[in-house]
């Protein structure tokens, strides 16, 4: 009897520290919306290179810069055309295309990404281009593997991906790349106000985008490479933490905020004005002079780091050369932050 009780207690204690094994039910589900925060990049990221079993990752000091909701739509909400073309897909997400600064003859209002759960992997099978007239489904010539299934410590996956969008006389856009994926660690992840038992995924990628605009009569190729570390937990859908490393700098941090963490940082939000402007215009923030600020886009790329200009109205930033899209301004002295959108 003592032996049975001992073994039961041992099994229970060991289970507290057992590595997770995740499946498709733990990944994004159609009909769910996931909240993730972009973090103010901390001064140190710790040792990202070292993986292994039974680790503890302490990122409990992360601060929220901005937060956003990412909805995953069930295929029943896709157009009939894309439902037919991507009949095996489980869900899709929407995203905005870059502003190329041109008025196309065929108005393009956005794009969608279609994912499916296969027997051995979670993958992207295609995208859709949304116009005012119709939806244009683009099947990947080479499907993009996102994660191996089931997801467990030591699992690996290597693959290539490619697709091409060719709208004659309007737009040509193609991507080719390769990705190496490894589930390289498991353990406890500490975030502000919460903790998770996680599997960590190391994703190394290299790709090239080719873009040509017929109206502008120009084209260019954009190489991209880097490493992304992602922490997945049971039932959480999207990663509860992801860190993108670019040029050896952990630049883009996103995590699942606890409700208390969002509330604590809400009082640090500032209004930048104008909040919508053209690159090259000045943006102002009602804050004291003499404090260090940074400006970064949502990929984590730094566009300003230092003391902003001052005039009779307070501090101001010259946005010359800043990218189109959302840019987050952060006061490095006290964590105050605001954001602007560059057209």
C-alpha positions in Angstrom: 0.0 0.0 0.0 2.8 2.4 0.9 4.5 1.5 -2.4 1.4 2.2 -4.4 0.9 5.6 -2.6 4.6 6.5 -3.2 4.4 5.6 -6.9 1.2 7.6 -7.3 2.7 10.6 -5.6 5.9 10.2 -7.7 3.8 10.0 -10.9 1.8 13.1 -9.9 4.9 15.1 -9.1 6.6 14.0 -12.3 3.5 15.0 -14.3 3.9 18.6 -13.0 7.2 18.8 -14.9 6.4 16.6 -17.9 7.0 18.0 -21.3 3.8 19.2 -23.1 2.7 17.5 -26.3 0.4 19.7 -28.4 -1.8 18.9 -31.3 -4.1 20.8 -33.8 -6.6 21.7 -31.0 -3.9 23.8 -29.3 -3.2 25.9 -32.4 -5.4 28.7 -34.0 -9.0 27.8 -34.4 -11.5 29.3 -36.8 -14.0 31.5 -35.0 -11.5 32.6 -32.3 -9.8 35.9 -31.8 -6.5 36.1 -30.0 -5.1 39.2 -28.2 -1.3 39.8 -28.4 0.8 42.7 -27.3 3.8 44.2 -28.9 6.4 44.6 -26.1 8.8 47.4 -25.6 12.1 45.6 -26.4 13.9 44.9 -23.1 17.6 45.6 -22.5 18.5 42.0 -22.5 16.9 38.9 -24.0 18.8 36.3 -22.1 20.3 33.2 -23.7 18.1 32.5 -26.7 20.5 30.0 -28.2 20.3 27.4 -25.5 17.4 25.0 -25.6 16.7 21.8 -23.7 14.2 20.1 -21.3 12.8 21.5 -18.1 13.8 25.2 -18.6 12.4 28.3 -17.1 12.2 31.5 -19.2 11.6 34.6 -17.2 10.1 37.4 -19.2 7.8 38.7 -16.4 9.2 42.2 -16.8 7.9 42.8 -20.4 6.0 46.0 -20.9 3.1 46.5 -23.3 3.7 49.0 -26.1 0.6 48.3 -28.2 -1.9 45.4 -28.4 -4.0 44.0 -31.2 -6.6 41.4 -31.9 -6.0 38.7 -34.5 -9.2 37.0 -35.6 -9.1 33.6 -37.3 -12.2 33.1 -39.5 -13.9 29.7 -40.2 -14.0 28.7 -43.8 -17.8 29.2 -43.8 -17.1 32.9 -43.9 -14.8 32.7 -46.9 -16.1 33.5 -50.4 -17.5 30.7 -52.4 -14.6 30.8 -54.8 -11.9 30.5 -52.1 -14.0 27.8 -50.3 -13.9 25.8 -53.4 -10.2 26.4 -54.2 -9.0 25.8 -50.6 -11.5 23.0 -49.8 -9.0 21.4 -47.3 -8.3 24.6 -45.3 -9.5 24.9 -41.7 -9.5 28.7 -41.3 -8.1 31.9 -42.7 -6.8 35.3 -41.5 -6.8 38.7 -43.1 -4.0 41.2 -43.5 -3.3 44.5 -45.2 -1.1 44.7 -48.2 1.7 47.3 -48.3 0.8 50.7 -49.6 2.8 50.9 -52.9 1.8 54.5 -53.4 -0.1 53.7 -56.6 -3.8 53.8 -57.6 -4.4 50.5 -59.3 -6.9 50.1 -62.1 -8.3 47.1 -60.1 -8.8 48.3 -56.4 -7.1 45.9 -54.0 -8.5 46.1 -50.5 -6.6 43.4 -48.7 -5.5 39.8 -48.6 -6.2 36.6 -46.7 -4.1 33.6 -45.7 -5.5 30.0 -45.7 -4.2 27.4 -43.3 -4.9 23.7 -42.9 -4.1 21.0 -40.4 -2.6 18.0 -42.1 -1.6 14.6 -40.7 2.0 15.7 -40.2 2.0 19.5 -40.2 0.1 22.7 -39.8 0.7 24.6 -43.1 -0.3 27.5 -45.3 -1.9 26.4 -48.5 -2.6 29.7 -50.2 -3.6 33.3 -50.1 -6.4 35.4 -51.5 -6.3 38.9 -53.0 -9.5 40.8 -52.2 -10.6 43.4 -54.8 -13.8 45.5 -55.0 -15.0 43.1 -57.8 -13.9 39.6 -56.8 -11.6 37.5 -54.7 -8.5 36.1 -56.4 -7.3 32.8 -54.8 -3.5 32.1 -55.1 -2.5 28.5 -54.5 1.0 28.0 -53.2 3.2 26.3 -55.7 5.1 25.0 -52.7 3.0 24.9 -49.5 4.6 26.5 -46.4 4.9 24.3 -43.3 4.4 26.2 -40.1 4.6 23.5 -37.4 5.1 19.7 -37.2 2.2 17.8 -35.8 2.0 16.5 -33.2 4.2 19.2 -31.6 6.6 17.7 -29.2 10.2 18.2 -27.9 12.8 17.2 -30.5 10.4 17.4 -33.5 12.0 19.0 -36.6 10.6 20.1 -40.0 12.4 21.6 -43.0 10.7 22.8 -46.1 10.5 25.4 -48.9 7.6 27.6 -49.9 6.7 29.6 -53.0 3.8 31.4 -54.5 3.2 33.9 -57.3 0.6 36.6 -57.8 0.4 37.9 -61.4 -2.3 40.4 -62.3 -1.3 41.4 -65.9 -0.8 45.1 -66.3 -1.2 45.7 -62.5 0.9 43.7 -60.1 3.4 40.9 -60.0 4.4 39.6 -56.5 6.3 36.3 -55.8 7.9 34.7 -52.8 10.4 31.9 -52.6 12.0 30.7 -49.4 13.1 27.9 -47.1 12.5 27.3 -43.4 14.1 25.1 -40.8 11.9 24.4 -37.7 13.0 22.7 -34.5 11.1 22.2 -31.2 14.2 22.9 -29.2 13.0 23.2 -25.6 10.2 22.9 -23.1 9.6 24.3 -19.7 7.9 27.1 -17.8 7.4 30.5 -19.4 6.9 33.5 -17.0 5.1 36.5 -18.5 3.6 39.6 -16.7 0.9 38.3 -14.5 0.8 34.7 -15.9 2.9 31.6 -16.5 2.6 28.7 -19.0 4.0 25.3 -19.6 5.4 25.6 -23.1 7.1 24.0 -26.0 9.6 26.4 -27.7 9.9 26.4 -31.4 13.0 27.8 -33.2 12.2 28.9 -36.7 15.1 29.9 -39.1 14.0 31.4 -42.4 15.5 32.8 -45.6 13.3 34.1 -48.4 13.1 36.6 -51.2 10.1 38.7 -52.3 9.9 40.0 -55.9 7.6 42.9 -56.5 6.8 44.6 -59.8 4.3 47.4 -60.3 3.2 47.9 -63.9 1.7 51.4 -63.2 5.0 52.6 -61.7 7.2 50.8 -64.2 9.5 49.5 -61.6 10.3 46.3 -59.6 12.6 45.1 -56.9 13.7 42.1 -55.0 13.6 42.1 -51.2 15.6 39.4 -49.4 14.5 38.4 -45.8 16.2 36.2 -43.3 16.3 35.7 -39.6 15.3 33.5 -36.6 12.0 33.5 -34.7 11.6 31.8 -31.3 8.0 30.9 -30.4 6.5 29.5 -27.2 3.3 27.5 -27.6 1.1 26.4 -24.7 -2.0 24.1 -24.5 -5.1 25.6 -25.9 -3.6 29.1 -26.5 -3.8 29.1 -30.3 -1.2 31.6 -31.3 2.2 31.6 -29.5 2.1 33.1 -26.1 5.5 34.7 -26.8 7.4 35.2 -30.0 10.8 36.9 -30.4 12.1 37.7 -33.9 15.9 38.1 -34.2 17.1 40.3 -37.1 20.7 41.1 -37.6 21.5 39.3 -34.3 19.1 41.8 -32.5 16.0 40.5 -30.7 13.9 43.2 -32.3 10.2 42.2 -32.5 8.6 41.0 -29.2 5.0 39.9 -29.0 3.3 38.1 -26.1 -0.1 37.3 -24.6 -0.8 40.1 -22.0 -2.6 39.4 -18.7 -5.6 41.7 -18.2 -3.8 43.3 -15.3 -0.7 43.9 -17.4 -2.7 45.7 -20.0 -4.4 47.8 -17.4 -1.2 48.8 -15.7 0.3 50.1 -18.9 -2.8 51.8 -20.2 -2.1 54.9 -18.1 1.2 55.3 -19.9 -0.4 55.8 -23.3 0.1 59.2 -24.9 -1.6 60.8 -27.9 0.7 61.8 -30.7 -0.6 64.4 -33.1 -1.3 64.2 -35.9 -1.8 60.5 -35.5 -2.1 60.1 -39.3 0.5 61.9 -41.4 2.8 61.7 -44.4 6.4 60.7 -44.1 8.5 63.9 -43.6 5.9 65.7 -41.6 6.4 66.5 -37.9 4.6 64.5 -35.2 4.3 66.1 -31.7 3.9 64.5 -28.2 2.9 66.4 -25.1 5.8 65.3 -22.9 8.8 67.0 -21.2 12.0 67.7 -23.2 15.4 66.1 -22.4 14.3 62.5 -22.3 15.3 59.7 -24.6 12.8 58.3 -27.0 12.7 55.5 -29.6 10.5 55.0 -32.6 10.0 51.5 -34.1 7.7 49.9 -36.5 5.7 46.7 -35.8 8.6 44.5 -37.1 10.8 46.0 -34.4 13.0 48.0 -36.7 14.3 51.2 -35.1 13.7 54.5 -36.9 14.7 56.9 -34.1 16.7 56.7 -30.9 17.7 59.8 -29.0 16.4 63.2 -27.9 13.7 64.6 -30.1 13.6 68.2 -31.3 11.9 70.8 -29.1 10.1 74.1 -29.9 7.6 76.3 -28.1 4.9 73.6 -28.3 7.1 70.8 -26.8 8.8 67.9 -28.4 8.5 66.8 -32.0 9.8 64.1 -34.3 10.8 64.5 -37.9 9.4 61.5 -39.7 11.5 61.9 -42.9 12.4 58.4 -44.1 10.1 56.6 -41.7 8.1 53.7 -43.2 4.5 53.6 -44.1 2.4 51.9 -41.5 2.2 52.0 -37.7 5.2 53.4 -35.8 5.4 53.3 -32.0 7.0 56.1 -30.0 8.3 55.0 -26.6 9.8 57.2 -23.8 12.7 55.1 -22.5 12.7 57.0 -19.2 9.2 56.1 -18.0 7.6 53.8 -20.6 5.1 56.4 -21.9 4.2 55.6 -25.5 2.1 56.7 -28.4 1.7 55.6 -32.0 1.2 57.2 -35.4 0.3 55.9 -38.8 2.5 57.0 -41.7 0.7 57.0 -45.1 
